[in-house]
Amino acid sequence: MPSASTKAAATSTVADTRLAPGAPGHRRMSFALFAAGLAAFALLYSTQALLPAISAEFGATASAASWTVSAATFALALLVLPMSALSERFGRREMMTASLCVAVAVGLLVPFAPSLEWLVALRAVQGAALAGLPASAMAFLAEEVRPKALIAAIGLFVAGNSIGGMSGRIVTGWVAQMWGWRAGLLAVGLMAVACVVAFRVLIPKARHFHPGSLNPKALAATVRAHLADPLLMRLYAIGALFMTVFGAVYTVIGYRLVEAPFSLPQGVIGSIFLVYLVGTVSSAAAGRLVGRLGRRGALYLAVGTTAAGLLLSLSDALAAVLLGLVLITAGFFAGHAVASSSVSRTATTGRAQASALYQSAYYIGSSAGGTLGAIAFHSGGWAGTVLLGLVAVLGVVSITLYGSHSARVRARNLSLRTAH
């Protein structure tokens, strides 16, 4: 029977074979997941910058057209957990590949939807297909990357998401201005095809994945354990609330900018999403923020930045609105990177399910934000959307403060027990 030192050495050897910056395969893995995130977000939010044009063609209200976004994110939220269970059996790499291929195939059909109802239905199928990517990617990184490099690796994956969201909206905006919104969606579908090919060519084989069985009882027990973990539940709620703000702002902003006093054309509105580059930087810097400020400190900074951006966006000066969007985007992506990486580090077992629950909460927040943001805009204009965002931000602050208080209470109780 192996001794404790032998086991420790074996564990160390396994840990040493995980990928780290500079190690063979790390750069390929980073580029592959960057391409996957880019394709996923470009497809998932491909209609968001086109909502005013879609509303005009189908005679739909902002809240009705917003379902072309919310249907996709809601379907993803519903299926991300069962898809993560399949990844435990068939592999993260295989699940990510299948999800991306199906989503791209549907994406090439979306531009030909004959009605708003068909468009919403196809978008829901596309969101369901993409459900296999997020949790599988997070679990892949947690298994294949050394713990100290995990936040940076996840930050880079999230950065791919931000560039995907940005490039998809810019491409659709300018192509739609010249040839219509259907051509814009087709252009994004073709761009995603190139990204999926790059992903499949670059992604390395998993070296630390051990397939499990598709046992519904075991899956339910794992999910119950995660839902009973107070820290994980707080992280899930934080992800949902951050995404509520983001979904509301970016679903409605096109309607605001196409109206007076801005009256911007579709291509220029699409270019507004260049501010996503700020999200690329802030998500990639999340690891350094946590190192300097701690997890809660980084979340407070993200919250404060988001709230400042919301308030600044109330101005009727275009420069102030753009600066507000920059701050909202930076705060959101930093908060999301911190919360999602914390989930991967907190869950020691069933990481795919833990990440899936986070992604489910995150995309439920996106669906709620998109729909509620459109309703708030219809009822109270941009100020109504900002108010919704501030309420969600206040929720993040409350949850983080409660977590800090709980940590202090646990530390005090532990010191008292030690003293006695």
Phi, psi and omega per residue, in radians:
M1 nan 2.270 -3.067
P2 -1.146 2.506 3.133
S3 -1.336 2.974 3.134
A4 -1.085 -0.675 -3.132
S5 -1.169 -0.627 3.110
T6 -1.133 -0.745 3.104
K7 -1.097 -0.736 -3.128
A8 -1.106 -0.711 3.134
A9 -1.129 -0.709 3.114
A10 -1.092 -0.755 3.117
T11 -1.062 -0.744 3.134
S12 -1.093 -0.693 3.135
T13 -1.095 -0.755 3.115
V14 -1.068 -0.792 -3.129
A15 -1.077 -0.664 -3.096
D16 -1.213 -0.347 -3.133
T17 -1.511 -0.092 3.082
R18 -1.247 2.720 -3.076
L19 -1.277 2.482 3.072
A20 -2.476 2.779 3.118
P21 -0.912 2.232 -3.116
G22 1.677 -0.306 -3.134
A23 -1.358 2.646 3.104
P24 -1.005 2.314 3.121
G25 1.625 -0.335 -3.082
H26 -1.145 -0.757 -3.115
R27 -1.177 -0.721 3.094
R28 -1.055 -0.787 3.123
M29 -1.063 -0.741 -3.120
S30 -1.092 -0.799 3.137
F31 -1.171 -0.659 -3.134
A32 -1.113 -0.843 -3.130
L33 -1.244 -0.521 3.024
F34 -1.071 -0.780 3.117
A35 -1.135 -0.685 3.112
A36 -1.110 -0.804 3.114
G37 -1.100 -0.663 3.122
L38 -1.096 -0.836 -3.137
A39 -1.104 -0.769 -3.079
A40 -1.082 -0.846 -3.096
F41 -1.276 -0.581 3.079
A42 -1.083 -0.726 3.121
L43 -1.277 -0.782 -3.017
L44 -1.077 -0.684 -3.084
Y45 -1.935 0.464 -3.036
S46 -1.119 -0.480 -3.116
T47 -1.576 -0.131 -2.966
Q48 -1.111 -0.774 3.139
A49 -1.283 -0.220 -3.070
L50 -1.765 0.080 -3.033
L51 -0.986 -0.758 3.091
P52 -1.032 -0.702 3.129
A53 -1.195 -0.685 3.101
I54 -1.138 -0.745 3.081
S55 -1.019 -0.744 -3.108
A56 -1.148 -0.733 -3.094
E57 -1.214 -0.720 -3.064
F58 -1.691 -0.009 -3.118
G59 1.124 0.678 -3.045
A60 -1.830 2.666 3.044
T61 -1.327 2.948 3.110
A62 -1.053 -0.731 -3.114
S63 -1.178 -0.610 3.112
A64 -1.230 -0.784 3.136
A65 -1.153 -0.516 -3.116
S66 -1.098 -0.329 3.114
W67 -1.208 -0.276 3.028
T68 -1.185 -0.361 3.029
V69 -1.664 -0.864 -3.043
S70 -1.127 -0.593 3.130
A71 -1.104 -0.693 3.138
A72 -1.182 -0.816 -3.093
T73 -1.231 -0.591 3.134
F74 -1.216 -0.714 3.090
A75 -1.094 -0.695 3.082
L76 -1.069 -0.770 -3.123
A77 -1.074 -0.667 -3.110
L78 -1.233 -0.617 -2.989
L79 -1.775 -0.104 -3.057
V80 -1.110 -0.595 3.139
L81 -1.212 -0.913 3.093
P82 -1.075 -0.585 3.093
M83 -1.155 -0.625 3.108
S84 -1.148 -0.595 3.088
A85 -1.133 -0.679 3.089
L86 -1.130 -0.595 3.126
S87 -1.184 -0.497 3.081
E88 -1.159 -0.496 -3.115
R89 -1.597 -0.774 -2.987
F90 -1.797 -0.174 3.080
G91 1.914 2.518 -3.124
R92 -1.152 -0.804 -3.080
R93 -1.059 -0.775 -3.129
E94 -1.162 -0.699 -3.141
M95 -1.170 -0.733 3.123
M96 -1.088 -0.720 -3.140
T97 -1.114 -0.836 -3.128
A98 -1.086 -0.756 -3.128
S99 -1.062 -0.822 -3.118
L100 -1.136 -0.709 -3.119
C101 -1.126 -0.774 3.126
V102 -1.161 -0.742 -3.139
A103 -1.074 -0.691 3.119
V104 -1.178 -0.727 3.127
A105 -1.040 -0.782 3.104
V106 -1.160 -0.655 3.133
G107 -1.036 -0.512 3.105
L108 -1.365 -0.248 3.073
L109 -1.619 -0.490 -3.056
V110 -0.925 -0.727 -3.099
P111 -1.081 -0.279 -3.069
F112 -1.771 0.231 3.122
A113 -1.056 2.230 -3.064
P114 -1.421 -0.234 -3.100
S115 -2.634 2.943 3.103
L116 -1.101 -0.657 3.140
E117 -1.095 -0.766 3.101
W118 -1.140 -0.671 3.126
L119 -1.088 -0.792 3.124
V120 -1.091 -0.734 -3.115
A121 -1.123 -0.791 3.123
L122 -1.125 -0.643 3.111
R123 -1.154 -0.624 3.087
A124 -1.118 -0.732 3.100
V125 -1.103 -0.705 3.128
Q126 -1.108 -0.750 3.092
G127 -1.091 -0.699 3.115
A128 -1.089 -0.703 3.124
A129 -1.119 -0.708 -3.121
L130 -1.223 -0.197 -3.100
A131 -1.055 -0.414 -3.126
G132 -1.365 -0.165 -3.049
L133 -1.510 -0.942 -2.930
P134 -1.035 -0.938 -3.097
A135 -1.166 -0.626 3.114
S136 -1.129 -0.689 3.122
A137 -1.134 -0.782 3.138
M138 -1.101 -0.755 3.141
A139 -1.167 -0.681 3.095
F140 -1.018 -0.807 3.135
L141 -1.140 -0.736 -3.129
A142 -1.083 -0.558 -3.110
E143 -1.511 -0.559 -2.967
E144 -1.803 -0.201 -3.084
V145 -1.980 2.486 3.099
R146 -1.083 2.508 -3.054
P147 -0.926 -0.698 -3.094
K148 -1.182 -0.383 -3.134
A149 -1.755 0.069 -2.999
L150 -1.189 -0.811 -3.094
I151 -1.068 -0.729 3.128
A152 -1.123 -0.681 -3.130
A153 -1.170 -0.772 3.109
I154 -1.174 -0.632 3.083
G155 -1.042 -0.665 3.125
L156 -1.215 -0.648 3.069
F157 -1.101 -0.775 3.098
V158 -1.120 -0.608 3.079
A159 -1.074 -0.681 3.051
G160 -1.061 -0.665 3.070
N161 -1.042 -0.798 -3.076
S162 -1.147 -0.714 3.119
I163 -1.217 -0.607 3.064
G164 -1.099 -0.808 3.100
G165 -1.065 -0.703 -3.132
M166 -1.191 -0.929 -3.051
S167 -1.137 -0.650 3.107
G168 -1.063 -0.758 -3.131
R169 -1.234 -0.672 3.125
I170 -1.159 -0.806 3.142
V171 -1.058 -0.857 -3.126
T172 -1.098 -0.667 -3.120
G173 -1.074 -0.890 -3.085
W174 -1.280 -0.708 3.112
V175 -1.127 -0.697 3.133
A176 -1.127 -0.639 3.139
Q177 -1.111 -0.557 -3.108
M178 -1.593 -0.724 -3.002
W179 -2.211 0.050 3.113
G180 1.803 2.806 -3.035
W181 -1.176 -0.487 3.130
R182 -1.171 -0.711 3.080
A183 -1.123 -0.622 3.090
G184 -1.062 -0.756 3.121
L185 -1.171 -0.644 3.108
L186 -1.132 -0.679 3.122
A187 -1.088 -0.719 3.105
V188 -1.135 -0.693 3.107
G189 -1.052 -0.733 3.126
L190 -1.190 -0.657 3.086
M191 -1.090 -0.706 3.141
A192 -1.147 -0.599 3.091
V193 -1.005 -0.803 -3.138
A194 -1.090 -0.695 -3.139
C195 -1.142 -0.689 -3.116
V196 -1.179 -0.692 3.080
V197 -1.065 -0.780 3.123
A198 -1.096 -0.724 3.121
F199 -1.021 -0.847 -3.053
R200 -1.176 -0.619 3.138
V201 -1.223 -0.648 -2.994
L202 -1.600 -0.529 -2.980
I203 -1.116 2.183 3.137
P204 -1.337 2.819 3.090
K205 -1.207 2.546 3.105
A206 -1.274 2.323 -3.124
R207 -1.877 -0.260 -3.063
H208 -2.125 0.232 3.112
F209 -1.493 2.315 3.073
H210 -2.144 1.935 -3.052
P211 -1.071 2.485 3.071
G212 -1.950 3.121 -3.135
S213 -1.666 2.703 3.078
L214 -1.469 1.381 -3.095
N215 -1.865 1.845 -3.096
P216 -0.992 -0.671 -3.137
K217 -1.154 -0.739 3.121
A218 -1.144 -0.691 3.108
L219 -1.088 -0.785 3.137
A220 -1.096 -0.683 3.126
A221 -1.147 -0.707 3.107
T222 -1.110 -0.762 3.137
V223 -1.112 -0.758 3.124
R224 -1.068 -0.695 3.138
A225 -1.116 -0.724 3.118
H226 -1.164 -0.723 -3.131
L227 -1.222 -0.333 3.097
A228 -1.535 -0.112 -3.141
D229 -1.499 1.977 -3.075
P230 -1.031 -0.670 -3.127
L231 -1.154 -0.791 3.112
L232 -1.072 -0.719 3.139
M233 -1.091 -0.677 3.097
R234 -1.142 -0.712 3.129
L235 -1.144 -0.672 3.089
Y236 -1.091 -0.778 -3.134
A237 -1.136 -0.682 3.124
I238 -1.110 -0.777 3.099
G239 -1.045 -0.750 -3.140
A240 -1.122 -0.729 -3.098
L241 -1.239 -0.719 3.065
F242 -1.024 -0.757 -3.089
M243 -1.271 -0.448 3.046
T244 -1.070 -0.777 3.103
V245 -1.073 -0.884 -3.048
F246 -1.124 -0.766 3.132
G247 -1.100 -0.716 3.134
A248 -1.127 -0.836 -3.074
V249 -1.094 -0.862 -3.019
Y250 -1.442 -0.250 2.989
T251 -1.315 -0.628 -3.001
V252 -1.664 -0.433 -2.971
I253 -1.002 -0.603 3.122
G254 -1.087 -0.711 3.113
Y255 -1.125 -0.662 -3.135
R256 -1.191 -0.753 -3.040
L257 -1.320 -0.379 3.115
V258 -1.387 -0.295 -3.139
E259 -1.650 2.936 3.029
A260 -1.117 2.579 0.136
P261 -1.530 0.081 -3.047
F262 -1.573 -0.910 3.088
S263 0.896 0.871 -3.099
L264 -1.491 2.560 3.061
P265 -1.283 2.883 -3.033
Q266 -1.042 -0.726 -3.122
G267 -1.113 -0.712 3.127
V268 -1.171 -0.706 3.105
I269 -1.061 -0.713 3.089
G270 -1.083 -0.643 -3.138
S271 -1.206 -0.347 3.080
I272 -0.984 -0.491 -3.080
F273 -1.296 0.046 2.961
L274 -1.036 -0.367 3.111
V275 -1.106 -0.226 3.057
Y276 -1.051 -0.416 3.089
L277 -1.023 -0.546 3.072
V278 -1.112 -0.679 3.081
G279 -1.116 -0.623 3.085
T280 -1.040 -0.789 -3.123
V281 -1.197 -0.817 -3.049
S282 -1.195 -0.635 3.112
S283 -1.223 -0.704 3.110
A284 -1.161 -0.450 -3.130
A285 -1.560 0.025 -3.060
A286 -1.042 -0.665 3.138
G287 -1.061 -0.745 3.126
R288 -1.175 -0.634 3.111
L289 -1.086 -0.790 3.132
V290 -1.115 -0.680 3.116
G291 -1.077 -0.621 -3.111
R292 -1.539 -0.708 -2.995
L293 -1.882 -0.193 -2.993
G294 1.426 2.889 -3.093
R295 -1.068 -0.819 -3.111
R296 -1.186 -0.682 3.113
G297 -1.071 -0.710 3.114
A298 -1.143 -0.667 3.102
L299 -1.155 -0.723 3.110
Y300 -1.078 -0.712 3.118
L301 -1.119 -0.727 3.124
A302 -1.111 -0.734 3.132
V303 -1.118 -0.816 -3.125
G304 -1.082 -0.698 3.116
T305 -1.133 -0.740 3.132
T306 -1.116 -0.795 -3.130
A307 -1.103 -0.720 3.109
A308 -1.078 -0.698 3.116
G309 -1.133 -0.708 3.111
L310 -1.057 -0.816 -3.122
L311 -1.140 -0.708 -3.122
L312 -1.161 -0.556 -3.095
S313 -1.216 -0.176 3.106
L314 -1.218 -0.313 -3.120
S315 -1.124 2.672 3.050
D316 -1.616 0.082 3.055
A317 -1.550 2.199 -3.061
L318 -1.025 -0.690 -3.141
A319 -1.065 -0.709 3.131
A320 -1.177 -0.687 3.112
V321 -1.105 -0.749 3.134
L322 -1.121 -0.735 3.092
L323 -1.106 -0.677 3.077
G324 -1.054 -0.753 3.103
L325 -1.114 -0.646 3.085
V326 -1.046 -0.830 -3.118
L327 -1.169 -0.726 3.111
I328 -1.054 -0.789 -3.110
T329 -1.142 -0.779 3.125
A330 -1.085 -0.800 -3.135
G331 -1.115 -0.752 -3.123
F332 -1.095 -0.907 -3.052
F333 -1.162 -0.601 3.074
A334 -1.147 -0.806 3.133
G335 -1.095 -0.721 3.134
H336 -1.124 -0.774 -3.139
A337 -1.099 -0.711 3.132
V338 -1.146 -0.835 -3.091
A339 -1.151 -0.796 -3.082
S340 -1.181 -0.695 3.110
S341 -1.195 -0.555 3.101
S342 -1.162 -0.599 3.074
V343 -1.089 -0.820 -3.115
S344 -1.096 -0.593 -3.137
R345 -1.406 -0.539 -3.095
T346 -1.284 -0.722 -3.089
A347 -1.388 2.011 3.126
T348 -1.597 -0.354 3.053
T349 -2.308 2.751 3.123
G350 0.980 0.791 -3.072
R351 -1.088 -0.652 -3.131
A352 -1.097 -0.706 3.122
Q353 -1.212 -0.665 3.096
A354 -1.091 -0.785 3.103
S355 -1.167 -0.637 3.131
A356 -1.127 -0.722 3.106
L357 -1.107 -0.682 3.072
Y358 -1.098 -0.823 -3.133
Q359 -1.100 -0.641 3.105
S360 -1.090 -0.833 3.107
A361 -1.092 -0.710 -3.113
Y362 -1.056 -0.816 -3.094
Y363 -1.406 -0.419 2.949
I364 -1.109 -0.697 3.059
G365 -1.074 -0.681 3.106
S366 -1.117 -0.797 3.125
S367 -1.088 -0.811 3.137
A368 -1.101 -0.747 -3.133
G369 -1.095 -0.768 -3.137
G370 -1.088 -0.836 -3.102
T371 -1.251 -0.848 -3.129
L372 -1.168 -0.613 3.103
G373 -1.103 -0.712 3.107
A374 -1.165 -0.706 3.107
I375 -1.129 -0.764 3.124
A376 -1.091 -0.676 3.115
F377 -1.149 -0.717 3.116
H378 -1.127 -0.605 -3.088
S379 -1.491 -0.740 -3.018
G380 -2.266 0.248 -3.122
G381 1.235 -2.872 -3.105
W382 -1.050 -0.575 3.122
A383 -1.060 -0.618 3.095
G384 -1.139 -0.707 3.099
T385 -1.146 -0.716 3.115
V386 -1.111 -0.711 3.120
L387 -1.063 -0.745 3.080
L388 -1.024 -0.757 3.135
G389 -1.114 -0.714 -3.138
L390 -1.157 -0.627 3.076
V391 -1.097 -0.748 3.114
A392 -1.125 -0.710 3.106
V393 -1.074 -0.734 3.095
L394 -1.067 -0.601 3.076
G395 -1.105 -0.732 3.106
V396 -1.090 -0.756 3.128
V397 -1.062 -0.782 -3.114
S398 -1.084 -0.767 -3.134
I399 -1.140 -0.738 -3.135
T400 -1.168 -0.696 3.084
L401 -1.108 -0.721 3.106
Y402 -1.095 -0.704 3.105
G403 -1.100 -0.692 3.104
S404 -1.125 -0.739 3.121
H405 -1.109 -0.762 3.135
S406 -1.090 -0.679 3.127
A407 -1.129 -0.705 3.119
R408 -1.150 -0.693 3.128
V409 -1.124 -0.761 3.122
R410 -1.095 -0.732 3.141
A411 -1.132 -0.700 3.131
R412 -1.160 -0.746 3.131
N413 -1.130 -0.670 3.135
L414 -1.150 -0.700 3.137
S415 -1.189 -0.592 3.106
L416 -1.171 -0.748 3.131
R417 -1.138 -0.672 3.119
T418 -1.131 -0.674 -3.126
A419 -1.151 -0.601 -3.126
H420 -1.506 nan nan
